[in-house]
């Protein structure tokens, strides 16, 4: 990636470029049903912080185009 020496790959991926905005989803998994629920749609830094507070309950997925 051409940005590797200048900024992190995640930061490069989170920027809005050419009218495309990327986001990450914070999800929780229901232990009873095994299904996941979207808790929040956000940027990668906030998603990381959310998951770090309770990694047994939450995980993140992304990036995806908003």
C-alpha angles and dihedrals in degrees: 000000000000093000094057095102095042107041138356119279091240092053090048090049093049096056122100108248129177092350094307119121120194124208140177129224124224109213137185124206120225105226092204099053100021090229124130126229126203108239100176143356111216148127122297096258095054091043090052091050092048092052094044090058092060113005093168091062106030138046134172133234130192166349102239134158117263 
